[in-house]
Structures are given as structure tokens and as C-alpha cells.
Amino acid sequence: MLFYSGDDAEAKARVGALIDQLGFFGIDLGSLALGSRLTQFPGGPLPALNLVKL
């Protein structure tokens, strides 16, 4: 699982397609302003999640 964000819709579409081609599951977090708040450490909600399935 890979998170990505950006302000350029075409660039995000290309990154999303690349993530899929590499066999990962991509999650679009929206704009840079929103995505950075979700992934920042400490304080963001995403770094504390264990998203690995064993």
C-alpha cells in the first residue's frame, strides 16, 4: 500500500498507474495540503497505523 498526493491531476494519475503496475495498492490522499497533514509524523493519523497483513 502506497499513499500519494499532489496538486496536478495528470501527474497523480500517472503516479497512480505506476503504483498499480508495480503491484501495489495506491491510495490518493488528495491535494498536497491535505495529504501532507495525513502523513506527517508526529501528529498525522496514518503513520501510527499498521497496514501490513501477515
Backbone as a printed PyTorch tensor [residue, N CA C, xyz], in Angstrom:
tensor([[[  0.8430,  -1.1610,   0.0000],
         [  0.0000,   0.0000,   0.0000],
         [  0.8990,   1.2370,   0.0000]],

        [[  0.6190,   2.1490,  -0.9150],
         [  1.3890,   3.3860,  -1.0100],
         [  0.4390,   4.5810,  -1.0400]],

        [[  0.7490,   5.5770,  -0.2510],
         [ -0.0180,   6.8140,  -0.2450],
         [  0.6380,   7.8090,  -1.1800]],

        [[ -0.1790,   8.5810,  -1.8810],
         [  0.3550,   9.6490,  -2.7240],
         [ -0.6110,  10.8110,  -2.7390]],

        [[ -0.0740,  12.0030,  -2.9520],
         [ -0.8960,  13.2070,  -3.0380],
         [ -0.2200,  14.1830,  -3.9800]],

        [[ -0.9760,  15.1530,  -4.4450],
         [ -0.4130,  16.1500,  -5.3410],
         [ -1.4640,  17.1290,  -5.8110]],

        [[ -0.9930,  18.1990,  -6.4090],
         [ -1.8920,  19.2370,  -6.8940],
         [ -2.1040,  19.1720,  -8.4030]],

        [[ -1.4000,  18.2900,  -9.0880],
         [ -1.5030,  18.1470, -10.5390],
         [ -2.2240,  16.8330, -10.8400]],

        [[ -3.4490,  16.9220, -11.3590],
         [ -4.2800,  15.7350, -11.5870],
         [ -3.6320,  14.7580, -12.5680]],

        [[ -3.0120,  15.2680, -13.6250],
         [ -2.3780,  14.3850, -14.6060],
         [ -1.1930,  13.6390, -13.9910]],

        [[ -0.4030,  14.3370, -13.2120],
         [  0.7460,  13.7060, -12.5590],
         [  0.2810,  12.6440, -11.5620]],

        [[ -0.7730,  12.9310, -10.8100],
         [ -1.2840,  11.9480,  -9.8530],
         [ -1.8150,  10.7190, -10.5740]],

        [[ -2.4570,  10.9070, -11.7200],
         [ -2.9540,   9.7710, -12.4970],
         [ -1.7910,   8.8960, -12.9610]],

        [[ -0.7090,   9.5150, -13.3950],
         [  0.4640,   8.7520, -13.8430],
         [  1.1100,   7.9990, -12.6740]],

        [[  1.2300,   8.6630, -11.5550],
         [  1.8100,   8.0060, -10.3710],
         [  0.9170,   6.8620,  -9.9230]],

        [[ -0.3810,   7.0670,  -9.9140],
         [ -1.3170,   6.0020,  -9.5460],
         [ -1.2000,   4.8030, -10.4670]],

        [[ -1.0670,   5.0470, -11.7750],
         [ -0.9090,   3.9620, -12.7380],
         [  0.4070,   3.2210, -12.5100]],

        [[  1.4750,   3.9590, -12.2130],
         [  2.7660,   3.3300, -11.9460],
         [  2.7020,   2.4630, -10.6960]],

        [[  2.0590,   2.9460,  -9.6650],
         [  1.9040,   2.1740,  -8.4340],
         [  1.1670,   0.8690,  -8.7280]],

        [[  0.1020,   0.9390,  -9.5250],
         [ -0.6380,  -0.2630,  -9.9100],
         [  0.2390,  -1.2250, -10.7010]],

        [[  1.0120,  -0.7030, -11.6520],
         [  1.8840,  -1.5480, -12.4760],
         [  2.9340,  -2.2650, -11.6330]],

        [[  3.3640,  -1.6310, -10.5640],
         [  4.3640,  -2.2390,  -9.6860],
         [  3.7590,  -3.2510,  -8.7250]],

        [[  2.4280,  -3.3800,  -8.7420],
         [  1.7610,  -4.3740,  -7.9120],
         [  1.3620,  -3.9070,  -6.5350]],

        [[  1.3810,  -2.6030,  -6.3280],
         [  0.9690,  -2.0560,  -5.0400],
         [ -0.4460,  -1.5030,  -5.1300]],

        [[ -1.0330,  -1.2250,  -3.9880],
         [ -2.3450,  -0.6030,  -3.9100],
         [ -2.1320,   0.8650,  -3.5390]],

        [[ -2.4590,   1.7610,  -4.4430],
         [ -2.2520,   3.1830,  -4.2010],
         [ -3.4740,   3.8480,  -3.5990]],

        [[ -3.2430,   4.7280,  -2.6700],
         [ -4.3240,   5.5000,  -2.0550],
         [ -4.0340,   6.9770,  -2.2640]],

        [[ -4.9080,   7.6220,  -3.0150],
         [ -4.7900,   9.0510,  -3.3110],
         [ -5.3050,   9.8460,  -2.1150]],

        [[ -4.4260,  10.6380,  -1.5150],
         [ -4.7920,  11.4220,  -0.3320],
         [ -5.2430,  12.8380,  -0.6770]],

        [[ -5.4010,  13.1280,  -1.9550],
         [ -5.8830,  14.4500,  -2.3490],
         [ -4.7470,  15.4260,  -2.6020]],

        [[ -4.9860,  16.6660,  -2.2660],
         [ -4.0130,  17.7330,  -2.5250],
         [ -2.8050,  17.6080,  -1.5970]],

        [[ -1.7440,  18.3320,  -1.9290],
         [ -0.5580,  18.3210,  -1.0730],
         [ -0.8590,  18.8630,   0.3180]],

        [[ -1.7010,  19.8770,   0.3830],
         [ -2.0380,  20.4650,   1.6870],
         [ -2.7230,  19.4450,   2.5900]],

        [[ -3.6370,  18.6660,   2.0430],
         [ -4.3520,  17.6650,   2.8360],
         [ -3.4980,  16.4240,   3.0680]],

        [[ -2.8760,  15.9170,   2.0120],
         [ -2.0870,  14.6940,   2.1200],
         [ -0.9200,  14.8170,   3.0790]],

        [[ -0.2800,  15.9650,   3.0950],
         [  0.8630,  16.1370,   3.9990],
         [  0.4260,  16.1110,   5.4610]],

        [[ -0.7500,  16.6410,   5.7510],
         [ -1.2380,  16.6120,   7.1360],
         [ -1.5870,  15.1970,   7.5740]],

        [[ -2.0430,  14.3680,   6.6370],
         [ -2.4070,  12.9940,   6.9860],
         [ -1.1900,  12.1100,   7.2340]],

        [[ -0.0890,  12.4060,   6.5480],
         [  1.0820,  11.5350,   6.6400],
         [  2.1990,  12.0770,   7.5180]],

        [[  2.0900,  13.3040,   8.0080],
         [  3.1800,  13.8570,   8.8110],
         [  3.3190,  13.1000,  10.1280]],

        [[  4.5440,  13.0610,  10.6070],
         [  4.8230,  12.3720,  11.8500],
         [  5.6340,  13.2860,  12.7470]],

        [[  5.2770,  13.5100,  13.9590],
         [  4.0870,  13.0130,  14.6320],
         [  2.8740,  13.8920,  14.3610]],

        [[  1.7280,  13.3860,  14.6540],
         [  0.5050,  14.1620,  14.5630],
         [ -0.4840,  13.6950,  13.5260]],

        [[ -0.0160,  13.1740,  12.4200],
         [ -0.9290,  12.6920,  11.3930],
         [ -1.4800,  11.3240,  11.7610]],

        [[ -2.6770,  10.9870,  11.3040],
         [ -3.2920,   9.7270,  11.6880],
         [ -2.7270,   8.4990,  10.9680]],

        [[ -2.0910,   8.6490,   9.8170],
         [ -1.6680,   7.4850,   9.0490],
         [ -0.3840,   6.8140,   9.5170]],

        [[  0.6440,   7.5190,   9.9960],
         [  1.8830,   6.8420,  10.3940],
         [  1.7060,   5.8580,  11.5540]],

        [[  0.7030,   6.0400,  12.3620],
         [  0.5110,   5.1680,  13.5190],
         [ -0.2170,   3.8690,  13.1750]],

        [[ -0.7480,   3.7560,  11.9540],
         [ -1.4800,   2.5610,  11.5550],
         [ -0.5300,   1.4650,  11.0900]],

        [[ -0.8320,   0.2340,  11.4860],
         [ -0.1060,  -0.9150,  10.9840],
         [ -0.9270,  -1.4860,   9.8330]],

        [[ -0.4890,  -1.2620,   8.6030],
         [ -1.2550,  -1.6610,   7.4380],
         [ -0.6870,  -2.8980,   6.7530]],

        [[  0.1700,  -3.6400,   7.4290],
         [  0.7590,  -4.8470,   6.8770],
         [ -0.0820,  -6.0520,   7.2730]],

        [[ -0.4740,  -6.8310,   6.2680],
         [ -1.2600,  -8.0370,   6.5230],
         [ -0.3170,  -9.2350,   6.4960]],

        [[ -0.2370,  -9.9530,   7.5870],
         [  0.6410, -11.1190,   7.6640],
         [ -0.1350, -12.3950,   7.4680]]])
